[in-house]
Amino acid sequence: MSQLDNFKRFTITSALPYANGPLHIGHLAGAYLPADIFVRYLRLKKKDVVYVCGSDEHGAAITIKAKKENTTPQAIIDKYHSQIKQSFEDFGIGFDIYHRTSSAIHHDLSQEFFLNLYEKGEFIEKYSEQYYDEEYDQFLADRYIVGTCPICGNENAYGDQCENCGTSLNATDLKNPHSTLSGKAPVLRPTKHWYLPLDKYQPWLEQWIDTKEGDWKVNVFGQCRSWLKSGLQPRSMTRDLDWGIDVPLEEAKGKKLYVWMDAPIGYISATKQWAIDKGKDWKLYWKKQDNEADDACLIHFIGKDNIVFHCITFPSILHAHGEYILPQNVPANEFLNLEGDKLSTSRNHAVWLHEYLQELPGKQDELRYVLTSILPETSDSEFTWKDYQARVNNELVAILGNFVNRVMILMHKFYDGKIESETSKIELTDANISNEIGALYDALDSNLQSYRFRQGLQNVMDIARLGNKYLTEKEPWKTIKTNPSDAKETLHNCLFIIAHLATCAQTFLPATAKKIFGMLNWPADMVTYDSEIVFANGHQLNPSALLFEKVEDEVIDKQIQKLLDKKQAAATVEETTIIPAKENINYEAFATMDIRTGTILTAEKVAKTKKLLKLTIDTGIDQRTVVSGIAEHYEPENIIGQKVSILVNLESREIKGIVSQGMILMAENAEGKLSFVSPVDDFHNGSVVR
């Protein structure tokens, strides 16, 4: 019996997408396609499951988008909620409800959570100095503040996190901060906020997360342990904002709940609304039951950038509340890259879902298949249009589609599509085929329970491969003349293989499975994993139809060119965009910086990081160690001997256990590409940069 069999009900969530832009394939590969596959699997196992999601409609990201488009936050969320919801429906993501965090039921529940913790005395109330934009006369949310990361030197780190090295930050940690509203340096002003004492919960979190070792993905468990090892600090659950959920305290007028407190509660409010609509009891899916403590199973599907919030912050909120179950698993995926580069919404380097559905209509399952084949389950992966073409043509068309089409054509050619036998019930007669299919069902079951969806998809394709091999070896188109009964038995057995193929394909390729069941003249909604698959004597098949068509070169070339055009447009914008200048400094301040030319002598990757290199640099005055966040841009062996400019009188800092004694200067363009700042002429190391 599997661990899943211990539960009577399942609550499955996908990360709430921000309603400030459309969906792209990276979103799908991270949190939505894997969850949809898992939910379809549970339903085929006849499990009681509710699958919830919805638009995240609060926080600074919404207001930033509204300012860029010269409109209101409400107009932004209405526009993108509708677009995102429609894209999910068109792609076949089977939510039980797609909700909104702007709904009244969500506002009420979020405030109820806050008051529960407040009345228990869980919050720490304290004044702190936070950044204020004097020109715009407002406190700045974390995402409205950009500056230099104190860890890796990235000059475009946000006030809550550096997206270059992944470090969680407070805005006051940034060097040279500036407001994204005015471009000017903000000032610090005192303000009162309510903090969740994550440090208080750390002993409990450590004990709880330790129980997940071996069950949670290694990348998820490892990131959690890393956060805990660094030591948790209290986190503010309120913000000085004009868009969001009001803090339900008289003394907190004008303040809003932190979006990372209210957003996960959106899973619960969505379930409540679903329960109202369906006449269900939502508490059975979320709350601890006195008599059945382990009755419900909560699983979060997210991308890796949300691990800390779903594995540390939200569980702490649920634990502090005391009435709710905790997640059994958080099978987060890593990132999906695109054509040799990172997906980027700001640079428009993405395959947008709504555009794909418009330009390649009816090809939802082709994209589902390709994305499932390359899901970044434990490490980053990459989507390319050439690979898309190869997988569709060489696998979906040549293996799955070809097998089904050949069998259906032969059945109609030889028997007018009618399944006839001397017995009233027709069953699979080849014991070897039956055993192999049984083994593939077992493998599929094991892989899906362990969130190995890529391997699970291959189990389904192996059923099609099995069918192709059996059909080719038996050659019923030949034996129909010499041994008609053998030919008929062969094709009947092939129909059973097709039926099993369609049954398992429902999890991954729902539209394709529906087409196959249509050709078999079976109602798809009656077929589950444990359904008895038999044909009645005289059963009539429907006409055959092609499941897939080859993707031609011109289709792929068009999509590749589209990405290249976007990249060129982004480069043009970069050339014409004026980046706001920082605050003026006097010459004396500049003169305190001792910048020298140097040469990289050695370079190696820093263990357990993706972005950091440990460099030994000859500065002309000495040889020193510098830790730099350039590992994603340069291979260590390729930069030995590289001339650099280095700030030699920067205060030393320990990074990942290594003392870094300076900072090399890098130029960064709008696409995030880095380039060394080095002298054109062959200057001696130690030459002063003035």
N, C-alpha and C positions, 0 to 999 in steps of 0.2 A: 504494500500500500504506500502511495506517495504522500509527501507532506501535505499536498493540496487536499487530499481526501479527508484531512482532519477538520476541514472547515465546511460549514453549510452555506455560507454566503461570501461573496467576494465584492469588494469595492475597488474598482480600478480607476486610476486617475492619470490623465496626461497633463503636463505642465500647461498652465493657462497662458496662451500667447498674448503678448501686448497688442492692444487694438490701436497700433500706430503705424501699421504697414501690412502688406500682404505676406503670404506664406511662401517660403522657398523649400527646395528639396532637402536642405540641411535641417530645417524644422521637422520635416516628415521623418527623416532617418533618425533623429534624436529621440522624439517623444511620442509620435503619433502612430506611425506604421507599426512599430514593435508592439505597442499597446493594443492596437486593433487586431493584430495577429493573435495575441494572447487571449483577448476577449472572445474572438471567434472560436478559438480552441476550447475555452471553458464552456461556451454555449454548446459546442458539439459534444462535450462531455456531460451535458445536461446539468450544468452547475447554475446556481442562483447568483447572477452577477449583475451589477449596475456599473456602467462605464460613464464617467462624468468628466466634463471639461467646460470651458467657457472663456470668454474674453476677459483679460486683466485690464481694467479700464481706469486705473488710478496711477498715481505716481508721476515723477518728473518727466519720464519718457513721453507721456501723453502731452504734457504742457509744452515740452520742447518742440514736438511735432506741430502742435497748434500754432506756435509762434512762427515756425518756418513757413507754414502754409497760410499765415495771416488769417486764421480762423479761430474758432473756440474749441476747447477740449471736448465738449459735447458733440460738436459736428465731426470731430476726428473719430471718436469712439463709435458713433453711429455708422459712419462710412465704412470703417475697417471691420467692425463686428459683422456687418452684413456680408462683406466680401469674404472674410475668413470662414464664416459659417457655410457659405455657399460652396467654397472651394473644398471644404471637408466633405460636404454631401456629395459633390460631383466626383470626388476621388474614392468614395466608398468607405470613409471612416465611420464606423457604426456607433457613435455616441448614443446613449440613452437620453441624454440631454446635453445641449450646448448652451450654457447659461451666460449671465453677465454679472460682473461685480458691481455694476451701477444699480442693480435691482434693490428694491426696498428690503426684501428678505435677507439679502447679503449684508446690507448696512446694519440691519437690526442684529443679526447674528454676530457680526464682527464687534459691535459695541458691547454685546452681551459677553463675549469672550474677554474683552478688555476689562469690563467691570468685575467679572468673576475673579480675575487675577488681582485687580486693584483692591477689591474688598478682602482678599486673603492676605494682603500685604506683600505680594510677590514682587512688585515693582520697586525699584530704587528711584526716588525722586531727587533730582539734583540739577543745579544750574551749571551750565557749561558755556564756554565762549564758542560761538559758531559764526561762520562767515556770513557777512551781510554786504549786499551790493548797494552802495549809497546812491548811485545814479538811478537804479531801478527801485530803490526804497523797499527792499525785501530781503529776508533771509534766503540763503541759497541752499537748495537741495543738493545732495552729494553729486548728482550727475550734472549740476550746473557749475561745478568747479573742476578745473583741469590744471594740472601742474606736473612737476617732475617727481617720479616715483623715487622714494628714498632707498629702495632696494636695488632696482636694476637701472635706474637713470632714465627710464622712458619719460619723455617730456609731455606725453599726452595721456597720463594716468588720470582716471576719474577720482572723485572724492570718496568713493566707497570701495574701489578696486582698481588695481592695475591690470589691464587686459593683456599686457605684454608678459609679465611674470606670474600673474594670477594671485598676487598677494592682496588680502583683504586690508583695506586702509580706512582710516578716519581722514576727513578732509584736512584736518590740521597737521597730518603727517606729510602732506605734499610740500615740496619746495617750489618756490616761485608760483604760488597759485594765482589763477585769474578767473574771473567770472566769464562764463560763456555768453552771458547776456550783454554785458557792456564791454568785455575784453579787458577790463581794468582789474587791478588787484583789489580783492575784497578786504573789508575790515572785520575784526572780531568784535562781537557784541554778546552780552550775556543773555541766555534764554533758558527757560526751565523745560525739562523733558522727563519722560518716564522710561526707565531702562529695565530690560529683562536681564536678570543676573545669571548669565550663562555660566559664569565661574562657579556659582553656587550649585548649579546642576551638573557640573563636570564629573564629579565622582559617579553619579548615577548614569550619566551618558557613557562614561568609559565602561562601566559594568554591562550596560545594555548593548553597546556596540560590540563588545568582546563576544557576546553570544552569537553575533552574526558572522563571525569568521568561518570561512569555508562555505557559507550559504550565500552571502552577498558577493557580487563581482569583486575581483581583486582590486580593480581601479577605484571602485567606490569605497571599499573597506580601507584601502591604503590612504585615500584622501582624508577620510574621517580620522584615522589614527594620526595623520600629520597635523590636522587642525588641533586635535586634543593635545598632542605633544607640545605644540606651540603655546598652549595655555589659552583658555577662553576668557573673554572680557565681557562686561555688561554691554548690551546693545540697545540703543534707543529704539523704542517702539512707537515714538511719535515724531512728528516733523512740523516745521513751520512752513506750511504750504497753503495754497488757496484752492487746491483740487484734490479731493479724496473724501474719506469718511471722517466725520467730525469726532474728535476725542470727546467721549460723553461725560465730561467734567466741567462744572461751572468755571473753575479756575483755568481751564485750558481752551477758552474761546479762541477761535482762529487757528487752532492746531488740528492736524489730521493724523490718523493712524499711519504708521510706516507701512508702505505697500507690501513689504515682506512679512508683515503681520496679517494684513487683511487678505492677501492673495491666496495663500493655502487654505484659509477658511472658506474660500470660494468653492473648494471641493465639497465641503459640508453643506453650504447653502444651496449648491446645485442639486445635491442629493435630496435635500428637504423639498425643493420645488418639484423634482421628479416624483417624489413620494406623494405629494399633494395631487399632482396630475394623475397618478396611477392608482391612488387609493392604497398606498403602501405605508409601512412604518419605517421612517428613515433611521430611527434609533437602532434598529436591528443591524444596520450596515456600518454604524459608526461608534456606538456606545457599548461600553462593557455591560454584559448581562450577568445578573446575579447568579443565575443557574447555568449559564452557558458562556463562561468567560472566553473561551476560544472559538466562539461560533462564527465570527466574521474575520475575514482576511483583507487587510488593506495593502495595496501595492501601488507605488508611485512610479510612473514612467517619465523620465526627464533627460535632459542633456547634462553633460558633466559640469557646466557652469552653474547649475542649480543644486549640486550635491549638498553643499553646506546648509542651504536653507531647508532642504527636505530631510536631511539626516541629523541635523543638530538643532537649528532654530525651531522649526515646526514641531518636532518631537518634544522639545523642551516646553513649548506652549501647551501641547496636549497633556504632557506629564504634570505641569503645574495646575492645569484645570482639573485633572483627575478623573474625569468621567469617560474619556475617549480611549479607543484602542490605538495602538501604535503601529506603524508600518511593519509588515513582515519582511518586505523586500523593497529596495529602491534600485531596480536594474538600469542605472544610468548608462547611456551611450556616450562615446567620445565624439569628436567632431568629424563632419564630412567636408572634404575639400572639393574644389571644382577646377578641373583642367589645369592642374599644377599650381593652383593658388588657393588662398583661403576664400571661403564665401564671405562676401561683404555687402551688406545692404547699403551702406553709405556710398560705395563705389559702384553700386548696381551690378556687381559681379555675382550673379545668382541665376538659377533657373527657377523662375517664379511659377508657382503651381497653377495659378489662374491662366497664365500665358501658355503653359504647356497644354492644359486642357482645351484651350481655344485653337492652338496651332496643330495639335495632334489629337483631334477628337476621337473618342472611343478607345483610346489607348491607355486607360487607367491601369489595367492589369500589367501592361508592358512595363510601366514605370514602377509599379509595386514590385514586380519580379526583379528588376534590375537593382532597385534600392535594397530589397531584402538580401540579394546576393552579395552586396558590399556593405551591409550595415556595420558601422564602426562600434562593434560590440565591446571590445576591450582596448582598441587603439584606433587612431584616426585612419580614415580610408578616403578614397577619391572617386568621384564620378567624372567620367569623360564620355562625350557623345560617341566616340568610336567604340568604346566598350559597351555602351548601350546598344549600338547597332549589332555588335557581335553576339551579345547575349540573346537579343531578340531573335536574330536570324539563325544562329547556330544551336540554340537551345529551345526556345519556345516554338519556333517554326519547325525546325528540323527534327526535334525529338518529340515534344509533347503534341503539338498540332499534327505532325506527320502521322504519328501512331493512330490517333483518334480518326483522322480523315481516311486513312487506308482501310481501317476496319469498317467504318460506316459505309464507304463506297462499295466494298466487297459484299457487305450484307445486303445492300440494296440491289447490287448487280445480280447476285446469285439467288436471293430469297425475297426480293421485293421489300426488304426491311422487316420481314416478319420472323419472329423467333418461334420455331416449331420443333416439337420433340414428341416422342412416344409417351413421355411422362407428363403429368399435370404441372410439375414444378421443375424448372431447369436450374441446376446448380453448377458451381465450378468443379470440374472433374480432374484437373491436373493437381496432384498432391504437392509436387515440387513448387508449382506456382503459388499454391495456397500457403505453403510454409514460408516462402520468400516474402510474400505480401505481409504475412503475419509478423515476420521479423522487422520489416520496414515500419509497420504500425508501431511496434514496440520502440524502435529507435526514434521515430517521430515523437511519440509520447514523452520519452526521456528528454529529448532535446528541447521540446517546447516547455516542459516543466522547469528546465534549467535556463530558459531564456536564450538558448542557442538557436536563434531563428534562421541563421544562414544554413546551419547543418540540417535543420528541419526541412527547409525548402529543398535541399538536395535529396532528402528521403523521398519527398513527393516526386521529384524528377526521376529518381531511381525506379519508381513504379512504372513511369513511362518508358524508361530504358529497358526494363524487364519485358514490357509488352512488345516493344520493337524487336528485341532479340527473339522472343518466342514466335512472333509472327513471321520473321524472316526465316527462322529455322524450319517452321512447319510448312511454309509455302502453300497455303490453301488454294491459291490461284492455279496451282499445278495439280494438287491432289483432288480437286473437284472433279477431275476427269478420271482419275484412277481409283480414288477411294473417297467417294462423296460423303460418307458418314464421318470420316476423319476430318475432312475440310469443314463440315458443319460444326463438329465439336470444337475444332480449333477456333473458329470465329466466335462461337458462343463463349469459350473461355476468355477470348480477347475482350468481349463485352463486359465480362466480370472485372477484368483488369481496368477497363475504362471506368466502370462504376466505382471501384475503389479509388482510382485516380481522382475522380471528381469529388468523392467524399473528402479526401484529404486536402485537395486543392481549395476547398471552401475557406480554409484558414488563411491562405495566402492570396489566392486569385479568385475572389468571390464572383466576379462577373463571368470569368471563364468557366468556373464550375457550374454556374447557372445555365450557360449555353450548352454544356455537355449534358446536364440533366434534361435539358429541353430536347436534345437529339435522342436521348434514351427514352423520352416520353415518361419521365419520372418527376414528381413534385419535389423540388430541391429542399423545401422546408421540412420534409419528413425524414431526411437522411441525416443521421448522426453517426458518431464513430462506432457505436455498438449496434447499429441497425443491421438486420438480417438482409443480405443482398442476394435476392433470387429473382428470376424472371418467370412469369406465368407462361404456360404453353399458349402460343398464339399471340403473344405480346407484339404490338406493332411499334416499330421505331419511327421517329420523325425523320424528315430528310436531313442529309448531311450538310454542314456548313463549315467553312474555314474558320478556325479559331483565331488565327493570327496571319498577318501578311508581312512579307519581308520589308525591312526598312531600307530604302534606297539611299545611295550616296548623296543625292542632291538634298534630301531632307536633313541629313547630318551636316553637310557642308553649310547649309543655311543657318543651322543652330550655332555652329562654331563661329561663323562669320558674325552672327548677332552678338556673341560674347566679345569678339574682337572689336566690334564697333563700339560697344559699351566701354571697353577699356580705353579706346582712343578718346571717346567723349570725356571719360573721367580724367584722362591726362590733359585734355584741353582745358577742363575746368580748373585743374591743378595749376596750370600755367597762368590762368587769369585770376585765380582767387588770391586775395590779399589776406594773409593771416594777420590778425591783430597783433600789433607790437606790444611788448611787455612794458611795464613802467620804466621810465627813464632812470638811469643811475648816473652818478657823477664819475669823472675819470678816476678819482681816487679809489672808488669801489671796484672799478674794472681792473685797476692796476694791482689790486690785491690777488688777482687770479694769476697763478704761475702756470702757463700753458707751454709745453715743450714738444718738440718733435721726438719721436721714438720709433723703435722697431720691435715687432712681435717676434720673440725668440721661441716660445713654446705655446701651444694651445691644446686644451683638452676639455671635453664635456664635463660638467659638474654632475656627479651621480644623483639620480632620482629627480632630475630636472630636465625640461625640454628646451629651455630658452637660455640657459646660462653656460658661458664658457669661462674657464680659468686660464688667464693669459699671463705669461711672463714677458715683461716689456723692458727693453734697454732704453732708459730715459736719457742717457748721456751722463747723468749724475750717479745713477745706480741701476740695479736691476730690481724690479718690483712686481708684485702680484696684483692683478686687477681682475675682478669678476665683472663680466659684461653680458648683457642680455641680447646677444646676437646669434645664438646657436641655430635659430631657425632661418637665418639668412646666409650663414657661412659655415662650411665644414672646417673643422680645426686644421686639418692638414693643408688646406688651401690658402691659409692666411699666414703661414710661417714666412717671415721676411717682410710682411706688410708694413709700410711706413704709416704711422698714425700721429695724431695730435693728442696729447694727454694732459689733463689737469693734474699736476703733480702735488699741489698743496691742498687738495681736498682731504678733509678729515677722514681717517681710516674708519672702515665700517665692516663688521662681521656679517657675511652673507653665506648661508648654508654651511656654517662652520669654517669658512675661509675668510681671512682678513684681507679685504680689498683696499689697496693703497693708491687710489686715484680713480679717474674716469676718462675713458677715451671718448673723443668727440666723433659723433656720427651725424650725417645728414639724413633726414627722413622726408620722403615725398608724401603726397596725399594718399597714395596707395599703400603706405606703410612700409615701403621698401627702404632699406638702409644702405648707406654708402660711407666709406671711410673719408674723413676729412684729413687730407695729407698734402704735404708740399709737392708742387709740380717738379721742382728741381731736387737733385740728390743732396739735400742738406744733411749735415752731421747730426746724429742724435744729440738732443739737449739744446738744439737751436730754439730760441724763444719766439713764441707766437705772440705778436703784438696787435 
